[in-house]
Amino acid sequence: MTLRMRTMGAVAVAAVAGATLTAQTVQINGAGATFPYPIYSKWFSEYNKINSKVQINYQSIGSGGGIRQVTERTVFFGATDGPMTPAQLAAASGKILHFPTVLGAVVPVYNIPGVKQELKFTGQVLADITMGKIKKWNDAAIAKLNPGVALPTLDIVVAHRSDGSGTTYIWVDYLSKVSPEFLKTVGVATSVKWPVGVGGKGNEGVAGLVSQTPGALGYVELIYALQNNISYGSVQNSSGNFVRATIDAVTAAAASAQMPEDFRVSITNASGKDSYPIASFTWLLLYENPQDKAQAKVMVDFVKWALTDGQKFAKDLGYAPLPKAVVDMELKTLAKIKL
C-alpha cells in the first residue's frame, strides 16, 4: 500500500469516526423548578423535533433541589424561580449564571363549596391567612373585600409547599413586602418555617391538596390552576387595583423592572396600575465554565432558540414572553460561556 493510499485510508477512518460522533445523541440532564415545567417540557419536545440528536431530560423537583443539584454538578443545568443567594453562589465550584426564560404568575387558589364568584384579596389578608391569624372564610377582613359573596363559616386550611420551592419564594417575597410582620416571622426563602397548614410536593401537590380539601387556600403557578380548574382570586396591587393574573398583567409587572447584569431581580409588588403583584421571572442556571464542552455548546444553542423562537409557545401555557430588551441582554451573556 502506498503512502498516499494509507493517508487516504486514515482520512476516511477519521471521517467515519467524526460522522459517528456527530450522529450520536447528546443527552443533557437538568433539574429544578416545577413552576416552568409545562413550558420547559414543551420546549424540550419542540427542540428535539428540529434537532433529533439532542435529548434534554428535566426533573421537576423544585427550585431548592435544582440549586442543590447544579451546585453539586449532578446535573448539567438547574432551574429556579428564586434567584440564588450570594451564599449559594459562593458554595458552587464555579461561577453560575442566571438566564431568565419566561415570566409567570403565582395565584391564590381556593376551594370554598358553594362560592362561585372570584374572590378579591389584599396582600395583608393573604399574609394573615398564611400566618394563621385569619382562620375562617367569613372573617370580616375577607368579607369586607368581597361584599355580596355568601362566605361560609368554614375553617381555612392553608396549603403550602413541603419542598424547597421557587413558587414559595415568589409567594413569600410578595407577602414580606406588604406585611412587615410576615417578613419578621416567616421571611423570604425557597423553604420557610410555616406557622400553620399542610404541605404538598411541587405545584402539583399543592394543587391536589386544594382541589381535594374543602376550605383550602394555597398558592400555585397560574398554569396549574388553569389545568386543574381551581378557583383563584385577584390580588390588590401597589396602585390599589385588584388585578387578575393574566399574561398582560404579568408583562406590565415586568415592564417596571430595572434588570441588573446578573438578572437576579424581583418584580413582586411592582409599580403600575395594571401590574399583577405576584409575578416573577424564572431562571435557568448554567456554569460559565462548564466541564463538558460538547454539552455546553448544545445547551447554549438550545437557550438561544428558547429565548427567540421558543417564546412563541409561552402564551398558550399561561406564561408571558420575555421583553426584547431582556433577551438582548441574555444573548450577550450567553457568549460568556466558555465552550
C-alpha positions in Angstrom: 0.0 0.0 0.0 1.4 3.4 -0.9 1.8 6.2 1.5 -0.9 8.1 -0.4 -3.3 5.2 0.0 -2.6 4.9 3.7 -3.1 8.6 4.2 -6.4 8.5 2.3 -7.5 5.5 4.4 -6.7 7.3 7.6 -8.7 10.3 6.5 -11.6 8.1 5.6 -11.5 6.4 9.0 -11.4 9.8 10.7 -14.3 11.0 8.6 -16.3 7.9 9.6 -15.4 8.4 13.2 -16.4 12.0 13.0 -19.7 11.1 11.4 -20.4 8.5 14.1 -19.7 11.1 16.8 -22.0 13.6 15.1 -24.7 11.0 14.7 -24.7 10.2 18.4 -27.5 11.6 20.6 -26.4 14.2 23.0 -28.2 13.8 26.4 -28.3 16.7 28.8 -29.8 16.4 32.3 -31.3 19.2 34.3 -33.5 19.6 37.4 -35.3 22.2 39.4 -38.4 24.3 39.5 -41.9 23.0 38.9 -43.2 26.5 38.1 -41.8 26.4 34.5 -42.1 22.6 34.0 -45.0 22.9 31.4 -43.1 25.3 29.2 -39.8 23.5 29.6 -41.4 20.2 28.6 -42.9 21.8 25.5 -39.5 23.4 24.6 -37.5 20.2 25.0 -40.0 18.4 22.9 -40.1 21.0 20.1 -36.4 21.4 20.1 -36.0 17.7 19.7 -38.1 17.9 16.6 -35.7 20.2 14.9 -32.6 18.7 16.5 -33.4 15.0 16.8 -30.0 14.1 18.2 -30.5 16.4 21.2 -32.3 14.9 24.2 -32.8 17.2 27.2 -34.1 15.5 30.3 -35.6 17.6 33.1 -36.6 16.5 36.6 -39.3 18.8 38.1 -38.2 18.6 41.8 -38.5 22.1 43.0 -36.1 25.1 42.9 -34.3 24.1 46.0 -33.4 20.7 44.5 -32.4 22.3 41.3 -30.0 24.7 43.0 -28.6 21.8 45.1 -28.0 19.5 42.2 -26.4 22.1 39.9 -24.2 23.2 42.8 -23.1 19.5 43.2 -22.8 19.2 39.4 -25.0 16.1 39.4 -27.0 17.7 36.6 -25.7 19.9 33.8 -28.2 22.7 34.4 -30.5 23.8 37.2 -33.8 25.8 37.2 -35.2 28.1 39.9 -37.9 30.7 40.4 -35.9 32.3 43.3 -32.5 33.7 42.4 -29.6 32.0 44.1 -28.4 33.9 47.2 -24.8 35.2 47.5 -24.1 32.3 49.9 -25.4 29.7 47.5 -23.4 31.2 44.6 -20.3 31.1 46.7 -20.9 27.4 47.6 -20.7 26.4 43.9 -17.5 25.1 42.4 -17.6 27.7 39.7 -19.4 30.8 38.6 -23.1 30.2 37.9 -25.1 32.4 35.5 -28.8 33.1 35.7 -30.8 33.2 32.5 -34.5 34.3 32.7 -36.6 32.1 30.4 -40.2 33.3 30.7 -42.5 35.2 33.2 -45.2 33.7 35.2 -47.8 34.4 38.0 -48.4 32.8 41.3 -52.1 32.8 42.2 -54.0 32.3 45.4 -56.2 29.2 44.8 -59.1 28.2 47.0 -61.8 25.6 47.4 -64.9 27.0 49.0 -68.0 24.8 48.4 -71.0 27.0 47.2 -68.8 30.0 46.3 -68.6 30.5 42.5 -67.5 34.2 42.5 -63.9 35.2 42.0 -62.7 36.5 45.4 -60.6 39.5 46.0 -57.5 39.5 48.3 -55.1 42.1 49.6 -51.6 41.1 50.4 -52.2 41.8 54.1 -55.2 39.4 54.1 -53.2 36.7 52.4 -50.3 37.2 54.9 -52.7 37.0 57.8 -54.3 33.8 56.5 -50.9 32.3 55.9 -49.8 33.2 59.4 -52.9 31.6 60.9 -54.3 35.0 62.1 -57.4 34.7 59.9 -58.9 31.3 60.5 -62.4 31.4 58.9 -63.6 32.1 55.4 -66.3 34.5 56.7 -63.8 36.6 58.6 -64.6 40.3 58.5 -61.4 41.1 56.6 -62.3 38.8 53.8 -66.0 39.7 53.8 -65.1 43.4 53.5 -63.2 42.8 50.3 -66.0 40.7 48.8 -69.4 42.3 49.5 -72.3 40.3 48.4 -70.5 37.0 48.5 -72.0 34.4 50.9 -68.8 33.3 52.6 -69.3 30.2 54.9 -68.3 29.7 58.5 -65.6 27.3 57.3 -62.1 26.8 58.6 -59.4 27.9 56.3 -56.9 25.1 55.6 -53.6 26.6 54.4 -51.8 24.5 51.8 -48.1 25.2 51.1 -45.1 23.6 49.6 -43.3 21.0 51.5 -40.2 21.1 49.3 -37.7 23.8 48.5 -39.6 25.9 46.0 -39.2 29.0 43.8 -43.0 29.3 43.8 -42.8 29.6 47.6 -40.0 32.2 47.1 -42.2 34.3 44.9 -45.2 34.0 47.3 -43.3 34.9 50.5 -41.2 37.6 48.7 -44.5 39.3 47.9 -46.1 38.8 51.3 -42.9 40.1 53.0 -43.1 43.3 51.0 -46.7 44.0 52.1 -46.5 42.7 55.7 -43.6 43.6 58.0 -44.9 41.0 60.5 -44.8 38.3 57.8 -41.2 39.3 56.9 -40.2 39.1 60.5 -42.0 35.8 61.4 -41.7 33.8 58.2 -39.2 35.6 55.9 -38.1 35.1 52.3 -36.5 31.9 51.1 -37.3 28.9 48.9 -38.0 27.0 52.1 -39.5 28.6 55.2 -40.9 27.5 58.5 -44.7 27.7 58.0 -46.8 28.8 61.1 -49.8 26.7 60.0 -51.0 24.5 57.3 -50.3 21.3 55.4 -47.6 20.7 52.8 -47.6 19.3 49.3 -44.7 18.5 47.0 -44.5 20.6 43.9 -47.1 22.8 42.3 -48.9 19.6 41.5 -49.0 18.6 45.2 -50.5 21.9 46.3 -53.0 22.0 43.5 -54.1 18.5 44.5 -54.4 19.4 48.2 -56.6 22.5 47.4 -58.7 20.5 45.0 -59.4 17.8 47.5 -59.8 19.9 50.7 -62.9 21.9 51.3 -61.9 25.3 52.8 -58.3 25.1 51.5 -56.3 28.1 50.3 -52.9 27.7 48.7 -50.6 29.1 46.0 -49.6 27.7 42.6 -48.3 28.9 39.3 -51.1 30.0 37.1 -51.0 27.1 34.6 -51.6 24.6 37.4 -54.7 26.5 38.5 -55.9 26.5 34.9 -55.1 22.9 34.1 -56.8 21.7 37.3 -59.8 24.0 37.0 -59.2 25.5 40.5 -60.7 28.9 41.5 -58.2 31.6 42.0 -58.6 35.2 43.2 -57.5 38.6 42.1 -54.9 40.5 44.2 -54.6 44.2 45.0 -51.5 45.7 43.5 -49.3 48.6 44.8 -51.6 51.1 43.0 -54.6 49.8 44.9 -56.2 48.0 42.0 -57.5 44.4 42.2 -55.8 42.6 39.3 -56.4 39.1 38.0 -53.4 37.1 36.8 -53.2 37.4 33.0 -50.3 37.5 30.5 -50.8 41.2 30.1 -50.8 41.9 33.8 -47.5 39.9 34.2 -46.0 41.7 31.3 -47.0 45.0 32.9 -45.2 44.0 36.1 -42.0 43.1 34.2 -42.1 46.5 32.4 -41.2 48.3 35.6 -38.2 46.1 36.4 -34.7 47.5 36.2 -32.8 44.4 35.1 -29.3 44.0 36.6 -26.5 42.5 34.7 -26.8 39.2 36.6 -30.6 39.0 36.0 -31.3 38.4 39.7 -34.3 40.6 40.2 -37.6 40.6 42.0 -40.8 42.0 40.3 -43.3 41.2 43.1 -45.5 44.1 44.2 -44.3 46.0 41.0 -45.5 49.5 40.3 -48.1 50.3 37.7 -51.9 50.3 37.8 -52.2 47.2 35.6 -49.4 45.1 37.2 -50.2 41.7 38.7 -48.4 41.8 42.1 -47.3 38.2 42.4 -45.3 37.8 39.2 -41.7 36.7 38.6 -39.1 35.7 36.0 -37.9 32.1 36.2 -34.3 31.2 35.6 -32.1 28.5 34.1 -28.8 28.1 35.9 -25.6 27.4 33.8 -21.9 27.3 34.7 -19.9 30.0 33.0 -17.0 27.5 32.6 -18.8 24.1 32.2 -16.8 20.9 32.4 -18.5 19.2 29.4 -17.9 21.5 26.4 -19.9 19.4 24.0 -23.0 19.6 26.2 -22.3 23.2 26.8 -22.3 24.0 23.1 -25.6 22.2 22.6 -27.2 23.9 25.7 -26.1 27.3 24.5 -27.7 26.7 21.2 -30.9 25.5 22.9 -31.1 28.6 25.1 -30.6 30.9 22.1 -33.6 29.1 20.5 -35.7 29.2 23.7 -35.1 33.0 24.1 -36.1 33.7 20.5 -38.2 31.2 18.5 -39.2 29.3 21.7 -41.0 32.3 23.2 -44.0 31.8 20.9 -45.1 28.8 22.9 -45.3 30.8 26.2 -48.7 32.4 26.0 -50.6 29.2 25.3 -49.3 27.8 28.5 -50.1 30.8 30.6 -46.6 32.4 30.7 -45.6 35.8 29.5 -42.8 36.1 26.9 -39.6 37.9 27.8 -39.2 41.6 27.0 -37.0 42.1 23.9 -34.5 44.2 26.0 -34.0 41.3 28.4 -33.5 38.8 25.5 -30.9 41.1 24.0 -29.0 41.2 27.3 -29.1 37.5 27.7 -27.8 36.7 24.3 -24.7 38.8 25.1 -24.3 37.0 28.5 -24.6 33.6 26.7 -21.4 34.5 24.8 -19.5 34.5 28.1 -20.0 30.7 28.5 -16.7 29.0 27.7 -17.2 26.4 25.0 
